[in-house]
Amino acid sequence: MVNRLNGMLDTFKKKSKDYIFLVNEDVKISNNNERLDIKIRKSLEMIFDHYIEDSDRLSLMSYGKNTKKLFNLVSI
């Protein structure tokens, strides 16, 4: 059973994935919240360095009063 699950996990890891990033427009980053900006950048760097593959696709959406698709899924 464990071998079968490991095989399924390996297959999943090799498949292309679609990632959609959501940005909350209601959060304002000011000089006082500079640390938040740094945390966001470090998080994105970690995601791209460890999880995003060349075969994956990305999209970006924002939300606040309204939801907007900033761009459709694009290949990296």
Contact map, one row per residue, 1 for C-alpha under 8 A:
1111100000000000000000000000000000000000000000000000000000000000000000000000
1111110000000000000000000000000000000000000000000000000000000000000000000000
1111111000000000000000000000000000000000000000000000000000000000000000000000
1111111100000000000000000000000000000000000000000000000000000000000000000000
1111111110000000000000000000000000000000000000000000000000000000000000000000
0111111111000000000000000000000000000000000000000000000000000000000000000000
0011111111100000000000000000000000000000000000000000000000000000000000000000
0001111111110000000000000000000000000000000000000000000000000000000000000000
0000111111111000000000000000000000000000000000000000000000000000000000000000
0000011111111100000000000000000000000000000000000000000000000000000000000000
0000001111111110000000000000000000000000000000000000000000000000000000000000
0000000111111110000000000000000000000000000000000000000000000000000000000000
0000000011111110000000000000000000000000000000000000000000000000000000000000
0000000001111111000000000000000000000000000000000000000000000000000000000000
0000000000111111100000000000000000000000000000000000000000000000000000000000
0000000000000111110000000000000000000000000000000000101110000000000000000000
0000000000000011111000000000000000000000000000000000001110000000000000000000
0000000000000001111100000000000000000000000000000000000111100000000000001000
0000000000000000111110000000000000000000000000000000000111100000000000000000
0000000000000000011111000000000000000000000000000000000001111000000000001000
0000000000000000001111100000000000000000000000000000000001111000000000000000
0000000000000000000111110000000000000000000000000000000000011110000000000000
0000000000000000000011111000000000000000000000000000000000011110000000000000
0000000000000000000001111110000000000000000000000000000000000111000000000000
0000000000000000000000111111000000000000000000000000000000000111000000000000
0000000000000000000000011111000000000000000000000000000000000011100000000000
0000000000000000000000011111100000000000000000000000000000000000000000000000
0000000000000000000000001111110000000000000000000000000000000000000000000000
0000000000000000000000000011111111011000000000000000000000000000000000000000
0000000000000000000000000001111111000000000000000000000000000000000000000000
0000000000000000000000000000111111000000000000000000000000000000000000000000
0000000000000000000000000000111111100000000000000000000000000000000000000000
0000000000000000000000000000111111111000000000000000000000000000000000000000
0000000000000000000000000000111111111100000000000000000000000000000000000000
0000000000000000000000000000000111111110000000000000000000000000000000000000
0000000000000000000000000000100011111111000000000000000000000000000000000000
0000000000000000000000000000100011111111100000000000000000000000000000000000
0000000000000000000000000000000001111111110000000000000000000000000000000000
0000000000000000000000000000000000111111111000000000000000000000000000000000
0000000000000000000000000000000000011111111100000000000000000000000000000000
0000000000000000000000000000000000001111111110000000000000000000000000000000
0000000000000000000000000000000000000111111111000000000000000000000000000000
0000000000000000000000000000000000000011111111100000000000000000000000000000
0000000000000000000000000000000000000001111111110000000000000000000000000000
0000000000000000000000000000000000000000111111111000000000000000000000000000
0000000000000000000000000000000000000000011111111110000000000000000000000000
0000000000000000000000000000000000000000001111111111000000000000000000000000
0000000000000000000000000000000000000000000111111111100000000000000000000000
0000000000000000000000000000000000000000000011111111000000000000000000000000
0000000000000000000000000000000000000000000001111111000000000000000000000000
0000000000000000000000000000000000000000000001111111100000000000000000000000
0000000000000000000000000000000000000000000000111111110100000000000000000000
0000000000000001000000000000000000000000000000010011111100000000000000000001
0000000000000000000000000000000000000000000000000001111100000000000000000011
0000000000000001100000000000000000000000000000000000111110000000000000000011
0000000000000001111000000000000000000000000000000001111111000000000000000011
0000000000000001111000000000000000000000000000000000001111100000000000001111
0000000000000000011110000000000000000000000000000000000111110000000000011111
0000000000000000011110000000000000000000000000000000000011111000000011111100
0000000000000000000111100000000000000000000000000000000001111100000011111000
0000000000000000000111100000000000000000000000000000000000111110001111100000
0000000000000000000001111000000000000000000000000000000000011111001111000000
0000000000000000000001111100000000000000000000000000000000001111111100000000
0000000000000000000000011100000000000000000000000000000000000111111000000000
0000000000000000000000000100000000000000000000000000000000000011111000000000
0000000000000000000000000000000000000000000000000000000000000011111100000000
0000000000000000000000000000000000000000000000000000000000001111111110000000
0000000000000000000000000000000000000000000000000000000000001110011111000000
0000000000000000000000000000000000000000000000000000000000111100001111110000
0000000000000000000000000000000000000000000000000000000000111100000111110000
0000000000000000000000000000000000000000000000000000000000111000000011111100
0000000000000000000000000000000000000000000000000000000001110000000011111100
0000000000000000010100000000000000000000000000000000000011110000000000111110
0000000000000000000000000000000000000000000000000000000011100000000000111111
0000000000000000000000000000000000000000000000000000011111000000000000001111
0000000000000000000000000000000000000000000000000000111111000000000000000111
